[in-house]
Amino acid sequence: MPTIGPSLLFAAGLTLGVGAGIFYPRKPTPSAQNVQLPPPPPEGGGQDSKALIPTAMGSAVLSHGFPGPTPDILKRTAYTAAYDRRLKHPSWTAEHLTATSLARTPPPSNPGTTPVPLDQARQADTTPEKVVVKGDRSRSVFMEDEGVPEMFRAKLQDYFKSGYDRGHMVPAADAKISQKAMDETFYLSNIAPQVGDGFNRHYWAYLEDFCRRLTTNFEDVYVFTVPLYLPAKHPDGKWRVTYEVIGTPPSISVPTHFAKVILASRPDFSYPQKPSPNFNPAHPSTSPNTIKELALGAFVLPNKEIPDEADLRSFIVPVEHVERAAGLNLFNEQVKRQSKQLCTVAQCQVVVRRFDDARKSIGKK
C-alpha cells in the first residue's frame, strides 16, 4: 500500500477543475505540442494580459485580454478559494483542519502502539507562534473583498433586507488560529446567501461542527465547501434549475444546495510505522513516510430549513455527484480508490446546539 503524507493529500485534494489544464496538464499530442494556451486564472483579481488563442485558421490575438471565464484564486491564512465572478460567491473553498489548528487535544495513538513521531512539514501549519493570538469573532466584520475587481465584487448592500444570511463557506470557528485568519473569513468572497433559521444558524452549523470534531479521531481533515445549483422536476415533467438572485441590481445568485466534501486521514496501524527524523513531541504528527488510512465522504444539503432531528447520513452522496454537478475534480482516482467511506469509520452524527437561540434569549433579558 503506497504512502500518502498530509502535504500530498492536500495537493491531491486541490486538483479542482477550475481549469483542468492548470492543475491536471494532459500529455501533449504531436498536433498540440506547439499550441499556446490562455493564461492561468489570476490570484486575487489581477488584470488579465494578452492571450494567444489557437484557432483552426491559425492564431488569433485578443489584444485587450482573455475574456474568461476567470475565477479569482484567493489564498488566505486559513483557506484557499475560487471566487465565481458571475455568481458572485465562491465556486469552492478548501481548508485543512487539525487538532492543533483548532486548539484541540490531539488524537491519541491507538492502544498498544508506539506514539507516532512528528512530521516537520506539518510544523508550517501548527507552529506555536501562529496560535499565540487567537481570533475573536466579535472583532470581525463583514467586508467587501477589494482583491476582486469592483465590477464583479459582492457588495454589503446586496445582502441588505434580502431575506438571506451571509453564510460562511469557511466558518469563522475554523480560523481561530489568529485574528487575521478569522477576519479573512468575513470577506464577502467567502460568503454565499443561505436560509437563516433552520439552515445557516442551525443544521449547516451542526455540519461545520461535525467537521471540526473529526479532528479528535483523525490527524488531518480536508474540507471542501461547494455551492451547487441542482435541477428539480417541474409539474410538466421537465427538469429545470431555478434559483433566486439578490441585490440591487440583482447580481448575487442563491445556491439551491451546498456540499461539504471531506477527506480525513490518520495512521494506518495495520502497517509498521516509520519514524520521522525530525521528532518534536510538542506537536504530535506523523512522518511523511507513514502509511495512512483515508476516509472520504460527501454531504449535499438543500438550502432550506432542515429539522434538527434529520439524520446526517441521509445527505450522503457519492463524491462524483458533487464533482459532476459543480464541474470540478476534487480528488484523483488513486485517493478515491484507497479511501473508505467516512461514515463506516466515523460516527456521522450532528450535535444539536442552539447557540443562536441562546444569544437571542440573552439579548431579551
Secondary structure as GFF3:
##gff-version 3
##sequence-region A 1 365
A	DSSP	alpha_helix	6	13	.	.	.	ID=ss1
A	DSSP	alpha_helix	20	23	.	.	.	ID=ss2
A	DSSP	beta_strand	51	55	.	.	.	ID=ss3
A	DSSP	beta_strand	58	62	.	.	.	ID=ss4
A	DSSP	beta_strand	72	75	.	.	.	ID=ss5
A	DSSP	beta_strand	80	84	.	.	.	ID=ss6
A	DSSP	beta_strand	89	97	.	.	.	ID=ss7
A	DSSP	three_ten_helix	120	122	.	.	.	ID=ss8
A	DSSP	alpha_helix	123	126	.	.	.	ID=ss9
A	DSSP	three_ten_helix	128	131	.	.	.	ID=ss10
A	DSSP	three_ten_helix	137	139	.	.	.	ID=ss11
A	DSSP	three_ten_helix	150	152	.	.	.	ID=ss12
A	DSSP	three_ten_helix	156	159	.	.	.	ID=ss13
A	DSSP	beta_strand	165	168	.	.	.	ID=ss14
A	DSSP	three_ten_helix	172	174	.	.	.	ID=ss15
A	DSSP	alpha_helix	179	184	.	.	.	ID=ss16
A	DSSP	three_ten_helix	188	190	.	.	.	ID=ss17
A	DSSP	beta_strand	191	194	.	.	.	ID=ss18
A	DSSP	pi_helix	196	200	.	.	.	ID=ss19
A	DSSP	alpha_helix	203	213	.	.	.	ID=ss20
A	DSSP	three_ten_helix	214	216	.	.	.	ID=ss21
A	DSSP	beta_strand	220	228	.	.	.	ID=ss22
A	DSSP	beta_strand	232	233	.	.	.	ID=ss23
A	DSSP	beta_strand	239	240	.	.	.	ID=ss24
A	DSSP	beta_strand	245	246	.	.	.	ID=ss25
A	DSSP	beta_strand	252	253	.	.	.	ID=ss26
A	DSSP	beta_strand	257	267	.	.	.	ID=ss27
A	DSSP	beta_strand	292	302	.	.	.	ID=ss28
A	DSSP	three_ten_helix	312	315	.	.	.	ID=ss29
A	DSSP	alpha_helix	319	326	.	.	.	ID=ss30
A	DSSP	alpha_helix	333	338	.	.	.	ID=ss31
A	DSSP	beta_strand	340	341	.	.	.	ID=ss32
A	DSSP	alpha_helix	342	345	.	.	.	ID=ss33
A	DSSP	alpha_helix	355	364	.	.	.	ID=ss34
###
